[in-house]
Amino acid sequence: MQDSHIAPAPRAATPEGEAAAGSGVAWPSSKPAGGAPNTAAAAGRGGAPLGARIDAAMAASAQTKDAAPTSRNAASIAEPAARTFPESWREDLSGGDRAFRKTLDRFESPAALAKAYKELTARLSSGDLKATKPPPANATPEQIAAWRAEQGLPQNAAAYVDGLQLGDGTVTGEAEKALLASFAEEAMKGRWTADQYNQAVRWYFDTQDRLAAKRGEADAAFKHEALADLTREWGHDYATNRNAVAQFFDRSFPADFKEALLTARLPDGKLLANHPTFNKAILEVAKAINPGGAMLPNASGGGLSNVESRIAEIEGKYMRAPHGSDLWKSYWTGDAGARMQQEYRGLLAAREHARRGHAG
């Protein structure tokens, strides 16, 4: 009979996490959240079914994940790991383009390259940089003029020359205008700005000035060297021989041709008039043409009397002229004065040479 059966004593609910008696296994509480008892009785164990216990465990795990991060993983969430790039990033980006590879060498990292690209695109967008596309090959003169005006370029070659500014108050001479005009034509073809033309012309003239200064220094050094050479060889006859050479040129060539000849330069850049070999050769020619002319002044009808009269003229008219007057300057200053002084020394040497001859 059923009534005679002894009903089993109800199993007491175990606290959450406490091991069931005799099972050795801890089971999660069958009591749902909020303290309400679970209405589904556990079959044969007095607890929740296995599936319900697994669902409860997963829910508890999800709650743990949603909880605030610990101090250990908080840093990894707030501070993502720094990204690194391979050492070969330049080769990878260049794709075998050597020129672009050299450009990439200017950047320390891809981040620097990206920053430069961002700045460039910003300038392009703002209009600071705009592509200068030349007018088409079949453009009309009006279209070309409009394009040059839009680009801020001089309209023609004359505009380059007229607007030339060299700085420091420098003004070009008439002899240089042809060169400047020819250079301006090249500037037109190259679509140079006025500033570019000014800089190029300024560089050219500065270079010419430096070369002229160096040439002047070289001329002075060579002249000093030649003078020492001729002085050693001619000795006391130096003044007489120099006067003979000067007379030969004065009597043999027109003034303009004589100037061109004496200022001519040898292949090494030295002045022909300063070369000792040239002076010695001219002296021999002068002596062969007029043996007595070497002792005479640069005047026709030369003789000792003419020598004396020319010496007296130089001494009285030029050397003793009022200080600062034009006649005084003709002897004591400038190239003309240097030539007259040379003539005077030659006359004195010729007079002395003639007197020695008469005394012998």
PLY file of the C-alpha trace (Angstrom):
ply
format ascii 1.0
element vertex 360
property float x
property float y
property float z
element edge 359
property int vertex1
property int vertex2
end_header
0.00 0.00 0.00
1.11 3.40 -0.82
0.23 4.73 2.57
2.56 2.25 4.18
5.49 3.56 2.26
7.78 5.86 4.11
8.12 9.13 2.21
11.69 10.18 1.78
12.77 13.18 3.75
13.05 16.30 1.56
16.56 17.32 0.69
17.59 20.64 2.10
18.66 23.19 -0.50
22.38 23.68 -0.41
23.81 27.16 -0.29
25.27 28.54 -3.52
28.70 27.17 -4.10
28.42 24.62 -1.27
29.04 20.98 -2.17
26.02 18.71 -2.13
26.17 16.14 0.60
28.08 13.13 -0.54
28.48 14.43 -4.13
31.76 16.34 -3.82
30.58 18.75 -6.54
29.61 22.36 -6.04
26.44 23.32 -7.87
25.21 26.77 -8.52
22.14 27.87 -6.67
18.81 26.90 -8.10
17.34 30.10 -6.75
16.88 32.61 -9.51
17.94 36.22 -9.20
15.74 38.18 -6.87
15.40 35.45 -4.29
12.26 33.78 -5.80
12.34 30.01 -5.49
12.73 27.97 -8.65
9.34 26.39 -9.37
10.83 23.62 -11.51
11.87 20.82 -9.17
15.06 18.98 -9.90
14.37 15.42 -10.92
16.01 12.95 -8.60
18.44 15.55 -7.12
16.25 18.24 -5.66
18.09 20.94 -7.78
17.62 22.75 -11.15
17.90 20.74 -14.36
21.38 20.53 -15.90
20.53 22.88 -18.80
19.26 25.53 -16.40
22.42 25.31 -14.35
24.60 25.74 -17.49
22.55 28.77 -18.58
22.97 30.31 -15.16
26.74 29.75 -15.30
26.99 31.42 -18.72
24.92 34.37 -17.51
27.24 34.81 -14.55
30.26 34.72 -16.89
28.71 37.38 -19.12
28.13 39.59 -16.11
31.78 39.19 -15.16
32.90 40.27 -18.63
30.65 43.33 -18.51
32.05 44.36 -15.19
34.60 47.21 -14.93
38.07 46.20 -16.23
40.76 45.41 -13.78
43.84 47.60 -13.43
45.78 45.04 -15.47
43.73 45.16 -18.63
42.70 48.82 -18.31
46.01 49.99 -19.83
45.58 47.75 -22.86
42.13 49.20 -23.52
43.10 52.87 -23.00
46.48 52.62 -24.75
46.48 50.57 -27.95
49.78 48.95 -28.85
52.09 51.17 -30.92
52.11 50.20 -34.56
55.45 49.54 -36.18
56.43 49.42 -39.85
58.88 47.04 -41.46
62.37 48.27 -42.19
61.69 47.74 -45.89
58.75 50.17 -46.04
60.61 52.49 -48.42
61.36 49.66 -50.86
57.79 48.43 -50.53
56.30 51.85 -51.33
58.75 52.75 -54.12
57.87 49.65 -56.12
61.29 49.59 -57.78
61.23 53.30 -58.75
64.74 54.49 -57.87
63.93 58.19 -58.11
60.94 57.81 -55.80
63.06 55.67 -53.48
65.48 58.58 -53.07
62.54 60.85 -52.30
61.35 58.48 -49.59
64.78 58.70 -47.94
63.84 62.24 -46.88
61.16 60.90 -44.54
61.88 59.20 -41.23
58.72 57.10 -41.25
55.49 56.51 -43.17
53.85 58.84 -40.66
56.14 61.68 -41.77
55.33 60.90 -45.39
51.62 61.00 -44.62
52.02 64.34 -42.83
53.84 65.86 -45.81
51.14 64.60 -48.15
48.44 66.10 -45.94
50.18 69.49 -45.92
50.65 69.40 -49.69
47.01 68.62 -50.38
46.00 71.41 -47.99
48.10 73.93 -49.91
46.70 72.73 -53.21
43.16 73.04 -51.89
43.79 76.56 -50.58
45.18 77.74 -53.92
48.71 78.43 -52.64
50.02 76.01 -55.23
48.56 75.83 -58.66
49.78 73.97 -61.67
51.33 76.16 -64.36
50.12 74.65 -67.56
51.70 76.31 -70.60
49.47 77.62 -73.34
48.83 75.22 -76.22
51.18 75.15 -79.19
48.55 76.69 -81.45
47.68 79.49 -79.01
47.09 82.91 -80.54
49.21 85.93 -79.52
46.25 87.21 -77.53
45.94 83.93 -75.64
49.66 83.90 -74.91
49.53 87.48 -73.65
46.57 86.64 -71.42
48.34 83.56 -70.07
51.53 85.51 -69.28
49.49 88.20 -67.54
47.73 85.56 -65.45
51.07 84.05 -64.45
52.59 87.46 -63.66
55.25 87.20 -66.39
56.65 90.09 -68.48
54.82 90.44 -71.78
57.92 90.68 -73.99
61.71 90.75 -73.96
61.82 94.53 -73.69
59.79 94.32 -70.46
62.49 92.14 -68.91
65.19 94.66 -69.77
63.17 97.74 -68.80
62.31 96.23 -65.42
65.83 95.04 -64.67
66.93 95.72 -61.09
70.48 94.84 -60.14
70.53 96.40 -56.68
73.06 98.78 -55.11
72.15 101.40 -57.70
73.97 99.57 -60.48
72.98 100.75 -63.97
73.90 98.94 -67.17
75.64 100.73 -70.03
74.79 101.03 -73.70
77.33 98.38 -74.66
75.48 95.82 -72.53
71.96 96.38 -73.87
72.39 94.02 -76.82
73.51 91.25 -74.47
70.64 91.91 -72.07
68.10 91.89 -74.93
69.41 88.57 -76.23
69.28 87.12 -72.74
65.72 88.40 -72.32
64.67 86.49 -75.43
65.87 83.29 -73.77
63.99 84.26 -70.60
60.82 84.61 -72.68
61.24 81.13 -74.09
61.88 79.68 -70.64
58.85 81.54 -69.18
61.02 83.13 -66.49
59.63 85.58 -63.99
61.11 89.07 -63.77
62.82 88.10 -60.50
64.44 85.07 -62.11
65.75 87.25 -64.94
67.10 89.81 -62.48
68.87 87.12 -60.45
70.47 85.58 -63.53
71.72 88.93 -64.87
72.99 89.92 -61.42
74.91 86.64 -61.19
76.43 87.24 -64.64
77.68 90.73 -63.86
78.96 89.71 -60.43
80.89 86.88 -62.06
82.33 89.23 -64.69
83.46 91.65 -61.97
85.19 88.88 -60.04
86.94 87.63 -63.17
88.03 91.17 -64.08
89.44 91.70 -60.60
91.39 88.45 -60.78
92.66 89.37 -64.26
93.81 92.76 -63.00
95.73 91.13 -60.18
97.32 88.68 -62.59
98.27 91.50 -65.01
99.90 93.49 -62.24
101.87 90.48 -61.02
103.07 89.60 -64.53
104.02 93.21 -65.29
106.10 93.37 -62.12
107.79 90.10 -63.05
108.50 91.29 -66.64
109.86 94.62 -65.40
112.31 92.84 -63.11
113.37 90.58 -65.98
114.00 93.46 -68.43
115.73 95.55 -65.77
118.22 92.74 -65.10
118.91 92.23 -68.80
119.02 95.85 -70.00
120.63 97.34 -66.90
121.39 101.08 -67.31
119.90 101.06 -70.82
116.46 100.09 -69.57
114.94 103.58 -69.90
116.53 104.12 -73.32
115.31 100.77 -74.63
111.80 101.26 -73.29
111.70 104.64 -74.99
112.85 103.06 -78.26
110.07 100.47 -78.10
107.45 103.16 -77.41
108.72 105.28 -80.31
108.56 102.33 -82.66
104.86 101.78 -81.94
104.06 105.50 -82.10
105.70 105.87 -85.50
104.66 102.57 -87.02
100.94 102.21 -86.19
97.83 104.39 -85.94
96.76 105.12 -82.39
93.68 102.87 -82.40
95.54 99.90 -83.91
98.47 100.42 -81.54
96.10 100.31 -78.56
94.48 97.12 -79.83
97.87 95.51 -80.40
99.30 96.40 -77.01
96.17 95.24 -75.15
95.99 91.93 -77.01
96.32 88.82 -74.90
98.27 85.64 -75.43
96.60 82.22 -75.18
97.56 82.04 -71.49
95.77 85.35 -70.84
98.88 87.52 -70.39
99.05 90.96 -72.00
101.26 91.03 -75.07
102.67 94.47 -74.21
104.00 93.20 -70.87
105.80 90.15 -72.18
109.63 90.49 -72.01
110.16 88.42 -75.17
107.87 90.73 -77.15
109.59 93.88 -75.88
113.05 92.54 -76.67
111.97 91.55 -80.17
110.46 94.99 -80.87
113.64 96.65 -79.63
115.71 94.69 -82.14
113.33 95.65 -84.94
113.46 99.33 -83.90
117.27 99.32 -83.86
117.44 97.64 -87.26
115.08 100.19 -88.84
116.63 103.27 -87.21
119.86 102.64 -85.31
120.01 106.16 -83.93
116.32 106.41 -83.23
116.54 104.55 -80.00
118.24 107.47 -78.38
115.88 110.11 -79.73
112.58 111.37 -78.37
109.28 110.67 -80.04
109.58 113.56 -82.49
110.67 114.05 -86.07
114.12 115.43 -86.86
115.56 113.78 -83.84
118.98 114.79 -82.61
120.74 115.80 -79.44
119.36 119.32 -79.73
115.85 117.96 -79.94
116.54 115.82 -76.92
117.64 118.87 -74.94
114.70 120.96 -76.06
112.19 118.23 -75.20
113.74 117.76 -71.76
113.50 121.49 -71.15
109.87 121.53 -72.31
108.85 118.70 -70.01
110.67 120.16 -67.03
109.46 123.72 -67.50
105.99 123.29 -68.96
104.75 120.20 -67.12
106.92 119.27 -64.17
107.05 122.82 -62.74
103.49 123.80 -63.66
101.25 125.06 -60.81
100.29 122.23 -58.54
96.91 120.77 -59.46
96.71 122.43 -62.88
95.97 120.45 -66.05
99.59 120.73 -67.21
100.83 119.55 -63.83
98.40 116.57 -63.96
99.62 115.71 -67.49
102.96 114.72 -66.03
102.25 113.71 -62.45
98.98 111.79 -62.68
97.20 109.14 -64.74
98.32 107.01 -67.66
99.30 110.07 -69.69
101.57 111.19 -66.87
103.13 107.72 -66.65
103.91 107.80 -70.38
105.45 111.28 -70.16
107.57 110.24 -67.20
108.77 107.25 -69.18
109.57 109.53 -72.11
111.45 111.90 -69.80
113.58 109.10 -68.39
114.30 107.90 -71.92
115.36 111.39 -72.94
117.73 111.67 -70.00
119.21 108.26 -70.85
119.57 109.27 -74.52
121.31 112.52 -73.56
123.68 110.68 -71.27
124.37 108.07 -73.95
125.09 110.80 -76.51
127.41 112.64 -74.15
129.35 109.47 -73.45
129.69 108.91 -77.16
131.05 112.38 -77.78
133.42 112.09 -74.84
134.79 108.80 -76.26
0 1
1 2
2 3
3 4
4 5
5 6
6 7
7 8
8 9
9 10
10 11
11 12
12 13
13 14
14 15
15 16
16 17
17 18
18 19
19 20
20 21
21 22
22 23
23 24
24 25
25 26
26 27
27 28
28 29
29 30
30 31
31 32
32 33
33 34
34 35
35 36
36 37
37 38
38 39
39 40
40 41
41 42
42 43
43 44
44 45
45 46
46 47
47 48
48 49
49 50
50 51
51 52
52 53
53 54
54 55
55 56
56 57
57 58
58 59
59 60
60 61
61 62
62 63
63 64
64 65
65 66
66 67
67 68
68 69
69 70
70 71
71 72
72 73
73 74
74 75
75 76
76 77
77 78
78 79
79 80
80 81
81 82
82 83
83 84
84 85
85 86
86 87
87 88
88 89
89 90
90 91
91 92
92 93
93 94
94 95
95 96
96 97
97 98
98 99
99 100
100 101
101 102
102 103
103 104
104 105
105 106
106 107
107 108
108 109
109 110
110 111
111 112
112 113
113 114
114 115
115 116
116 117
117 118
118 119
119 120
120 121
121 122
122 123
123 124
124 125
125 126
126 127
127 128
128 129
129 130
130 131
131 132
132 133
133 134
134 135
135 136
136 137
137 138
138 139
139 140
140 141
141 142
142 143
143 144
144 145
145 146
146 147
147 148
148 149
149 150
150 151
151 152
152 153
153 154
154 155
155 156
156 157
157 158
158 159
159 160
160 161
161 162
162 163
163 164
164 165
165 166
166 167
167 168
168 169
169 170
170 171
171 172
172 173
173 174
174 175
175 176
176 177
177 178
178 179
179 180
180 181
181 182
182 183
183 184
184 185
185 186
186 187
187 188
188 189
189 190
190 191
191 192
192 193
193 194
194 195
195 196
196 197
197 198
198 199
199 200
200 201
201 202
202 203
203 204
204 205
205 206
206 207
207 208
208 209
209 210
210 211
211 212
212 213
213 214
214 215
215 216
216 217
217 218
218 219
219 220
220 221
221 222
222 223
223 224
224 225
225 226
226 227
227 228
228 229
229 230
230 231
231 232
232 233
233 234
234 235
235 236
236 237
237 238
238 239
239 240
240 241
241 242
242 243
243 244
244 245
245 246
246 247
247 248
248 249
249 250
250 251
251 252
252 253
253 254
254 255
255 256
256 257
257 258
258 259
259 260
260 261
261 262
262 263
263 264
264 265
265 266
266 267
267 268
268 269
269 270
270 271
271 272
272 273
273 274
274 275
275 276
276 277
277 278
278 279
279 280
280 281
281 282
282 283
283 284
284 285
285 286
286 287
287 288
288 289
289 290
290 291
291 292
292 293
293 294
294 295
295 296
296 297
297 298
298 299
299 300
300 301
301 302
302 303
303 304
304 305
305 306
306 307
307 308
308 309
309 310
310 311
311 312
312 313
313 314
314 315
315 316
316 317
317 318
318 319
319 320
320 321
321 322
322 323
323 324
324 325
325 326
326 327
327 328
328 329
329 330
330 331
331 332
332 333
333 334
334 335
335 336
336 337
337 338
338 339
339 340
340 341
341 342
342 343
343 344
344 345
345 346
346 347
347 348
348 349
349 350
350 351
351 352
352 353
353 354
354 355
355 356
356 357
357 358
358 359
